[in-house]
């Protein structure tokens, strides 16, 4: 299930109400390349680790997945990778 707290809209003003809701423009702009910052901590969904990244200039927000599960990896390899990633991010 793909849960997200980001509401993409071009009608409402961009707004960060993390962890409940983030209002984001529907499209990024050139400013996003240099102004993305992490909002909140690393979260998990269906064995995938991600964080929210938001542009300081325009408010465009995305879920940034830190890594995808290995396609046919041995059992437990994703957990090992996740632990390593969370230590690096935390």
C-alpha positions as CSV (number, residue, x, y, z in Angstrom):
1,X,0.0,0.0,0.0
2,X,1.5,3.3,-1.0
3,X,0.7,5.7,1.8
4,X,1.9,9.3,1.6
5,X,1.3,12.4,3.5
6,X,1.9,14.6,0.4
7,X,-1.0,16.2,-1.3
8,X,-0.1,17.5,-4.7
9,X,-2.1,20.6,-5.6
10,X,-1.7,23.7,-7.8
11,X,-4.6,25.4,-6.0
12,X,-3.4,25.4,-2.4
13,X,-0.2,27.2,-1.2
14,X,2.7,24.9,-0.5
15,X,2.8,24.1,3.3
16,X,4.8,21.8,5.5
17,X,2.7,20.3,8.3
18,X,4.9,17.2,8.8
19,X,4.1,14.6,10.0
20,X,0.4,15.0,9.2
21,X,0.4,16.6,5.8
22,X,2.6,18.3,3.3
23,X,1.0,20.4,0.5
24,X,3.2,20.4,-2.6
25,X,3.0,21.8,-6.1
26,X,2.3,19.1,-8.6
27,X,5.6,19.7,-10.5
28,X,9.1,20.6,-9.4
29,X,11.1,23.5,-10.8
30,X,14.7,24.3,-11.5
31,X,15.2,25.5,-7.9
32,X,14.6,21.9,-6.7
33,X,18.0,20.6,-7.9
34,X,19.9,22.7,-5.3
35,X,17.3,23.2,-2.5
36,X,16.0,19.7,-1.5
37,X,16.2,19.0,2.2
38,X,15.1,16.0,4.2
39,X,11.9,16.4,6.2
40,X,11.5,14.2,9.3
41,X,13.3,10.8,9.7
42,X,13.6,7.7,7.7
43,X,10.3,5.7,7.5
44,X,9.5,2.2,6.3
45,X,6.8,0.8,4.1
46,X,6.6,-2.8,2.8
47,X,10.3,-3.4,3.5
48,X,11.4,-0.2,1.8
49,X,13.1,2.7,3.6
50,X,12.3,6.2,2.5
51,X,12.2,9.8,3.7
52,X,10.4,12.9,2.5
53,X,12.5,15.5,0.6
54,X,11.1,19.1,0.1
55,X,12.4,22.0,-1.8
56,X,13.2,25.0,0.5
57,X,12.4,27.4,-2.3
58,X,9.1,26.2,-3.9
59,X,7.8,23.5,-1.6
60,X,7.9,20.6,-4.1
61,X,8.0,17.4,-2.1
62,X,8.8,13.7,-3.0
63,X,9.2,10.5,-1.1
64,X,12.9,9.5,-1.6
65,X,13.4,5.8,-1.5
66,X,16.8,5.0,0.0
67,X,17.1,1.5,-1.6
68,X,15.0,-1.1,-3.4
69,X,14.8,-4.6,-2.1
70,X,17.2,-6.9,-4.0
71,X,15.2,-8.8,-6.7
72,X,16.2,-12.3,-5.9
73,X,18.3,-11.8,-2.8
74,X,18.8,-14.3,-0.1
75,X,16.4,-14.2,2.8
76,X,17.5,-11.5,5.3
77,X,19.6,-9.5,2.9
78,X,17.2,-6.6,2.9
79,X,17.1,-6.4,6.6
80,X,20.9,-6.3,6.7
81,X,20.9,-3.5,4.1
82,X,18.2,-1.6,5.9
83,X,20.1,-1.6,9.2
84,X,23.2,-0.3,7.4
85,X,21.2,2.4,5.6
86,X,19.4,3.5,8.8
87,X,22.8,3.9,10.6
88,X,24.1,6.0,7.8
89,X,21.1,8.3,7.7
90,X,20.5,8.5,11.5
